[in-house]
Each structure stands twice: as C-alpha cells, then as structure tokens.
Amino acid sequence: MDLSITSDHASDRISLYRTAHVFSAYAELRDVAQLPSLADWRERRGGRMVLVGNGSNLLLARRRIDSLVVRNALPRCLERRADGLVWASGSTGIMEVLRFCHRESLDSFYYLASVPATIGGAVAMNAGRGRDRGGSIFDFVRRITYYDLDAREVREIRAEEARPEYRRTVFSGATGKVVLEAGFEFPPTRLEDNPIETRKAYAASQQDYSGPNCGSVFAVNDERIMHKLRKRGLAIGGARFSKKTFNWIVNDSSRPLGLVALVAVAELWHRIARRPVRRELVTVR
Ligand SMILES: Cc1cc2nc3c(=O)[nH]c(=O)nc-3n(C[C@H](O)[C@H](O)[C@H](O)COP(=O)(O)OP(=O)(O)OC[C@H]3O[C@@H](n4cnc5c(N)ncnc54)[C@H](O)[C@@H]3O)c2cc1C
C-alpha cells in the first residue's frame, strides 16, 4: 500500500512550539502496510526523514523544511498479552497508558503525566525525570518492536538493545527506525492517592505554560549559564527563556528564527565558557 506524499504542505501543528512551516514532503503513516513505501520515499530523499509522534520535542529550524516529515498516525493499541507484558503501540498517548496503570493499580512512570508525548516518542527520547531525581520510561520497557527502514523488516529487541542514555536511544533523530510497539512490565502496587493528578498539579505550579513550548531545551548544559539565561529571560524574535522554569523556552512567534537564534546563543555561551552542551530538542531542517 503506497504512502501518499503531499508537497508544499503548510502547517503550524507539527511542533508544539507552534511555528509555521512549509513542508516539501509530508505524509501520514496510517497502516503498517505503508512501511515499505515509506522506505522507498526515505531512500529517494537520501535518508532525510523524521517521524513525528506528538511533536513535543521538535525544533523545526527553517520556515521551509526539506526533510521528509511523517506523522505517526498508525492505530493506537494498548493490551496485556500472553507474555505478561502490557503492549502499547508507538502512536498511543502516554496518558492512555498511565490511566490504564492507575485503573489496574500498577506502578508506572506517573511522572510523565505532564508530558504530551506518544509512546514512540517517549521511547525514542528515553523520556523521564531530570538527572537529579532519575527514573525513565526504560525502567518499565522490556521489549520493543520496530520497523527498520534500511533492512525493510520488523525487528523485536530487548530494552537494553535500544541503548538508552539520558534522553536518547538508538531511535532518536532521523534514524530510519520506526517504533511500532513497546512491551512494558508494570509491577502491581498500592496507590494511596492519584499520582496522575499529583504530577499534573506539580507541573502546573513549576512549569511555564504561558505559551507554546517543548519542555527542556538541553539534555546537557551548564547550570550557571542556564540560570543566568533564566534570570534574564533572554528573548529573541518572540521566543524567550522562561523566568519560571529552568532550561525552558516559551515561543510566541510563528517564525522559527527567534527560537533558533536563542538556542544558538545559549550554545555559543557554553562554547565560549568551554562547557559541554547537548540539545534535548530534535532539530529538523
Ligand atoms: C510541556 C512539556 C513537558 C515535557 N516534560 C518532559 C519530561 O518531564 N521529561 C522528558 O523526558 N521530556 C519531556 N518533554 C519533552 C517531550 O515530551 C519528550 O521528549 C517526548 O518523549 C517526545 O514525544 P513525542 O511523541 O512528542 O515525540 P516527537 O517530539 O514527535 O519526536 C521526538 C523524537 O522521537 C522520534 N520518534 C517519535 N515517534 C517515534 C516512533 N514511533 N519511532 C521512532 N522514533 C520516534 C522522532 O523522530 C524524534 O526524533 C516535555 C515536553 C513538553 C511540551
């Protein structure tokens, strides 16, 4: 079944920064039978393809995006199987999984209740808590099924084979690996209160939702530099470092230029100070 590609697709709904773009090639992946056709299209574009979950970690760096951009619109699925694992498809929302765990009194990554992600995006980015507190989705992932666009076949791997590091795995970026499903082990537990509501209340008090954002900007950064950026609330072209939340940019412009410049200034400052810096945001051009 062929994937239908739209040329010159205009949208401001791909990244949660809500910047407006024209996409040279855009498609929605609705059926696994379209995966071989997706592999053809990716090959034709020299491997430049990004799969979009919910766009909650994407920095679209130019007004015109040349990479092939593919929204994961595969069916959502969440079920316990005979192997004892709870399997969720890559397109399933984090909240759907958390509500299931809460209903069944299971331990889970409730700290991700504030994260507007799909399971595929959360697995690809090894979503979790900050370095200081630790804990990530990979504490519960046991197996992953993915489609390899280079080999053109479905593979199933153990969680460790995804090589999860802080906010990255073998799936992050333009890797040509489409996470189809993740199998989780959620141990039974006693839940005294509602951890989903507790996390949402915490996020509302600590995180800056005054405008479109994609959560934390850098996975590796220098705290002193980032605190200075936060204190100053440095702003360029409608994008600003949040004064409320550390390492967080709020964007009020439909143009990507301010965002891109702000991230570049922060990186330049790190380089001048000879401090390590690595983006958490996935940059797409
Ligand atoms: C308000 C807010 C709070 C946030 N808080 C946190 C937090 O507490 N902890 C945290 O870790 N992150 C946080 N984030 C960042 C972001 O939500 C996570 O990185 C999330 O995992 C991205 O999921 P997504 O579905 O939106 O993926 P996208 O942003 O669409 O994509 C991110 C990356 O994952 C890849 N990807 C997506 N789906 C698949 C798939 N099926 N197969 C293979 N690759 C795929 C993409 O190609 C891309 O490389 C926050 C973001 C926001 C907006």
The ligand as an ORCA input file, in Angstrom:
! r2SCAN-3c Opt
* xyz 0 1
  C       5.142     20.577     28.492
  C       6.223     19.567     28.197
  C       6.813     18.859     29.242
  C       7.818     17.942     28.958
  N       8.365     17.248     30.010
  C       9.256     16.276     29.767
  C       9.756     15.470     30.860
  O       9.388     15.642     32.021
  N      10.652     14.504     30.560
  C      11.059     14.264     29.277
  O      11.864     13.358     29.067
  N      10.613     15.012     28.236
  C       9.714     15.997     28.450
  N       9.234     16.746     27.402
  C       9.793     16.555     26.033
  C       8.988     15.582     25.130
  O       7.642     15.498     25.535
  C       9.592     14.181     25.115
  O      10.865     14.180     24.520
  C       8.708     13.145     24.369
  O       9.255     11.892     24.594
  C       8.567     13.376     22.868
  O       7.457     12.590     22.417
  P       6.669     12.918     21.073
  O       5.726     11.796     20.825
  O       6.087     14.271     21.123
  O       7.864     12.840     20.030
  P       8.284     13.910     18.914
  O       8.604     15.211     19.554
  O       7.278     13.900     17.839
  O       9.641     13.248     18.382
  C      10.801     13.232     19.199
  C      11.792     12.215     18.615
  O      11.240     10.911     18.729
  C      11.202     10.294     17.442
  N      10.006      9.462     17.373
  C       8.727      9.800     17.646
  N       7.918      8.748     17.480
  C       8.698      7.721     17.080
  C       8.463      6.357     16.723
  N       7.243      5.803     16.762
  N       9.527      5.607     16.353
  C      10.773      6.110     16.298
  N      11.072      7.395     16.626
  C      10.045      8.175     17.006
  C      11.145     11.444     16.462
  O      11.555     11.031     15.169
  C      12.082     12.420     17.126
  O      13.430     12.045     16.875
  C       8.242     17.703     27.638
  C       7.636     18.427     26.592
  C       6.641     19.331     26.868
  C       5.977     20.083     25.733
*
